[in-house]
């Protein structure tokens, strides 16, 4: 298998994992938005959750983009 084919297999797997995990934190975020937990520690948790959600999506997007860019270089 040449490098292009290996990268395509890798991209397909990364995209599958990204699709599978993209919405992983959506339900907890909705629950927090619906006041599932209130108070000072809830606000801190909610801020951490929002940051984690943003970071997760950014990392997933970066992973796909990096392999896609490498494929386009070939």
C-alpha positions as a printed NumPy array, in Angstrom:
array([[  0.   ,   0.   ,   0.   ],
       [  1.485,   3.347,  -0.998],
       [  1.511,   6.475,   1.155],
       [ -1.56 ,   7.968,  -0.518],
       [ -3.604,   4.842,   0.128],
       [ -2.402,   4.666,   3.753],
       [ -3.304,   8.311,   4.283],
       [ -6.748,   7.747,   2.783],
       [ -7.368,   4.823,   5.141],
       [ -6.163,   6.985,   8.03 ],
       [ -8.39 ,   9.882,   6.949],
       [-11.403,   7.597,   6.699],
       [-10.774,   6.278,  10.219],
       [-10.188,   9.733,  11.697],
       [-13.344,  11.027,  10.006],
       [-15.341,   8.079,  11.351],
       [-14.064,   8.725,  14.887],
       [-14.712,  12.445,  14.508],
       [-18.275,  11.823,  13.367],
       [-18.784,   9.375,  16.222],
       [-17.533,  11.775,  18.911],
       [-18.489,  15.195,  17.478],
       [-21.665,  15.455,  19.591],
       [-20.292,  13.676,  22.652],
       [-20.762,  16.637,  25.006],
       [-23.976,  18.033,  23.515],
       [-26.328,  16.316,  25.985],
       [-24.433,  17.426,  29.102],
       [-24.317,  20.975,  27.711],
       [-28.068,  20.938,  27.109],
       [-28.661,  19.602,  30.615],
       [-26.564,  22.383,  32.094],
       [-28.433,  24.905,  29.955],
       [-31.678,  23.52 ,  31.396],
       [-30.406,  24.23 ,  34.923],
       [-29.675,  20.562,  35.744],
       [-27.237,  21.827,  38.351],
       [-27.068,  25.321,  39.799],
       [-24.755,  27.236,  42.078],
       [-21.137,  28.369,  42.003],
       [-19.628,  24.946,  41.387],
       [-22.189,  24.334,  38.634],
       [-21.115,  27.532,  36.876],
       [-17.477,  26.436,  37.056],
       [-18.389,  22.974,  35.766],
       [-20.444,  24.494,  32.955],
       [-17.527,  26.726,  31.916],
       [-15.181,  23.714,  31.921],
       [-17.7  ,  21.695,  29.957],
       [-18.078,  24.417,  27.328],
       [-14.301,  24.712,  27.029],
       [-13.942,  20.933,  26.695],
       [-16.665,  20.867,  24.052],
       [-14.928,  23.582,  22.049],
       [-11.519,  21.894,  22.442],
       [-12.85 ,  18.488,  21.432],
       [-14.379,  19.84 ,  18.247],
       [-11.264,  21.861,  17.456],
       [ -8.997,  18.821,  17.881],
       [-11.272,  16.604,  15.813],
       [-11.402,  19.205,  13.04 ],
       [ -7.608,  19.685,  13.164],
       [ -7.014,  15.937,  12.909],
       [ -9.114,  15.62 ,   9.796],
       [ -7.667,  18.781,   8.259],
       [ -4.045,  17.728,   8.85 ],
       [ -4.404,  14.397,   7.089],
       [ -6.507,  15.938,   4.327],
       [ -3.809,  18.595,   3.753],
       [ -1.108,  15.93 ,   3.597],
       [ -3.154,  14.01 ,   1.038],
       [ -3.455,  17.122,  -1.118],
       [  0.319,  17.569,  -1.014],
       [  0.854,  14.221,  -2.703]])
